[in-house]
Amino acid sequence: MNTIDISTVTLADFLNSSVDSNSIPLVGSFNITYRCNQRCIHCGIVNNADRREMDFLQICRIMDELREVGCLWLIITGGEPLLRRDFLDIYIYAKKKGFLITLFTNATLITSEIIDCFKVVSPNSVAVSLHAINEDIYGNITGVRSNFKKCLEGIDLLLKAGIHIKIKSNIMQLNKEEIPKIKAYAKELGTKAICNTMIRSKLDGSMESLKARISDEDLIKYELSDERRVIQLKHRYKLLKKPSNQNSFDFYRCVAGPNVFEINPYGELDVHRSYPCLPESQNFSLTEYTFKQAWQNLLEIRSRMPLLGCECRECNLFLLCDICNRGGVERDDYPCQVALKRKEAIEKLFNNA
């Protein structure tokens, strides 16, 4: 039997090493708030102040249900999760339930109390959002220039406490020249930077966040400079060329993943966030349904994906496409353009080999 050292395992390692069943919700993003102390230009989150967030007892009940159905890994995220006054209560309860925990944070609200807690019950990892090494660029992206030093101080506190961290960033027009510096900074810290190319429309359908994207040409140039990314794209291309996979929507696997789910701060299994390509965007209230019931409903919707009217079904570039449209007010052709350019770039690499 294969075993995993949970002290060093990454989320990707976990998913690659986990069971094959598509019916078990192994990994969940638990958004405990959509509130944030920053206003990042690329962020798709929209906080609805008129809606009531889950309270601590509701979150505990849902976590109980998640353990019952086999969930093993929770990403505690937001918004900025540290804005919740009961964050540590939520975190400690999740640890007591036995979940592997990844915390997504901008690290500007790290306190000595949080560090003391993490020293006793440490998360599997903390992923810190850092979109620039230059303070002015950081401020232009986040809307809060003064948070730059707070972020670096938070990172320093986590490292001194022995907490495993990763740096995560989105590649944007404003910071495309910063990415090598972010990677170098992460390397100095003894960790790595995860640079995401995915920027989606906002939850309310607004396309405003998409203005932050780099051009498709610049994106391809970046990917070709990253050896690991080139290997991934070559692998996808080879899979795509197999006759059994061409034009096979059944073979398609959404970026959300077959064992992944998302819960929003209002106590709902968020179908629209988990599977933005689905025309059915009804979320399932975890007050009206148990998580098990809501998950079974989501599985039923996913089982009908090949029958749903989706233009991506006939596209032969699906394995080179990162995201599908969230359902914004305007059509978003960017993912399609990127997929085509990836195909051309990878074919050129193979031809020159």
Buried (B, 14 or more C-beta within 10 A) or exposed (E): EEEEEEEEBBBEEBBEEBEEEEEBBBBBBBBBBBBBBBEBBBBBBEBEEEEEBBEBEBBBBBBEBBBEBBBBBBBBBBBBBBBBEEBBEBBEBBBEBEBBBBBBBBBBBBEEEBBEBBEEEBBBBBBBBBBBBBBEBBBBBBBBBEBBEBBBEBBEBBBEBEBBBBBBBBBBBBBBEBBBBBBEBBEEBEBBBBBEBEBBBBBEEBBBBBEBBBEBEEBBBBBBEBEEBBEEBBEBBEEBEEEEBEEBBEBBEBBBEBBBBBBBBBBBBBBBBBBBBBEEEEBBEBEEBBBBBBBBBBEEBBEEBEEBEBEBBEBBBBBBBBBBBBBBEEEBEBBBBBBBBBBEBBEEBEEEE
